[in-house]
Amino acid sequence: MNRTYLKTLGAIVIFAALFVTLTHWDQWHKKKAKSSTPASQLIAPLKTSEITSFTLTPQNGKPITCQRQGKHWVIVAPSNIAASQEKVRNFLQSLATTEVSEVVDPHPASVKDFGLDPAAETIDVASTGKPQKFTLLLGDMTPTGEGVYAQVAGNPQVVELPETAHSALVQTLFDLRDTHVVTLPADQLQKIQAEAGPNSYTLTKNPEGVWELDLPPAVRAGSYSIETMVDKLRTANMSAVVSEDKKNDAQDGFEKPALRLTLTGSGGTQIVVLGKKDGDVYDAMNSGLDPVFTVTQDFLTLFQKSPDELREKKLWSWETYDVKHVDIQTPKDRYVFDKQNGQWKETSPQSKAVDAGKMETFLSDLNDLRAESFPKAKPGDFTPFGLDKAGYSIKVTFGDKNQTETVNLAQANGSLYARRSDDVLPSEISQKTLDSIVKSLGNL
């Protein structure tokens, strides 16, 4: 045998020996770990549907008690406060699904070293199932910060729970309470009245469910702006609670409010008032809630609008793909276009096929018609704007129900004005927009 062969054979033998040793060590280590910490051991053998109440007692703070009343959870201590149903459900789900990471000490001589005497937080649970009473003690975070020490009352062992359990189970009163700024159902609101400094406006939902701005008269309100407002009223949350009882602190900064919102819906009326600014937040009150709380600047900004900002600037509601028929009267000629079997055709003044790309450009330019500003006008008096004898009249048919919309355009005093047939006030539009429409119409 040559030396190279012997060296190779020796290396193989050594590697095999190391592999066997490491494999046995790994299996022994896993067996030991498995014997000390049962797989998937839940810290709390509870069913969330059977829990009737729980109390969180921080080491230096007042106990917080939540009770199930019918299908809803309420906070009953330290005082009666509306609870967030979602936050309570999340807390209970975390409690019932948290698994033990490992058993740290089966029989500790003292639990003080783990921050369990006294505990950083004590969780007492009452249940209709078994066990009917359950207490979990949470202690210090582990040295690595990846876990928290815990102990179940009646069981001497100290265990480690994952860090996520600490963030999910250590809850404050603010964490569990309902922090919605408005508790009326936002989708059922019928009227929004706002006063913000020099600006004030009233938005009303008409019988068709469309929001209108009451100047007066009632005009179309910008759908995107109003949807954003309603969504904010649905989701806005308090940043913090300043005082649990506004009766004791109601005059602080609310004499000249930055914003006053009166909200009316099927659930009643609530008045939200923003007072003084404190850093990046505003003190606020809601007539339907007890506390004084804070909201962020964006809440004020969203409602701090002028009436012109809230008016609908788009003159059309259709999308280009939905159009079926266009009838346009210019100062000189009338043109009619129809979509037949997916293909566009000009039917007047002559009959011919229309290039699909050019028609799409024309419809896109037409759809760009929007108000640039709103001149002062008397409702229904269109003569000063030339709209009593419109230079352009454009009628569009669209949708499965063959809806129609008509917009008239006219020149007067060096400006270009427009109105939908259902508008009682005119708007001023850009000459550039009309030029684009005339150009793309000419290309057809």
Helices and strands as residue ranges (DSSP letters): H 3-36, G 48-50, E 51-58, E 64-69, E 72-77, E 81-82, H 85-97, E 102-105, G 112-114, E 121-127, E 133-141, E 147-152, E 158-162, H 163-169, H 173-176, G 186-188, E 189-196, E 199-205, E 211-214, E 218-220, H 223-235, E 240-243, G 246-248, E 259-265, E 268-278, E 281-286, E 292-296, H 297-303, H 307-310, G 320-322, E 323-329, E 334-340, E 343-348, E 352-353, H 356-367, G 383-385, G 387-389, E 392-398, E 403-412, E 415-420, E 427-429, H 431-443
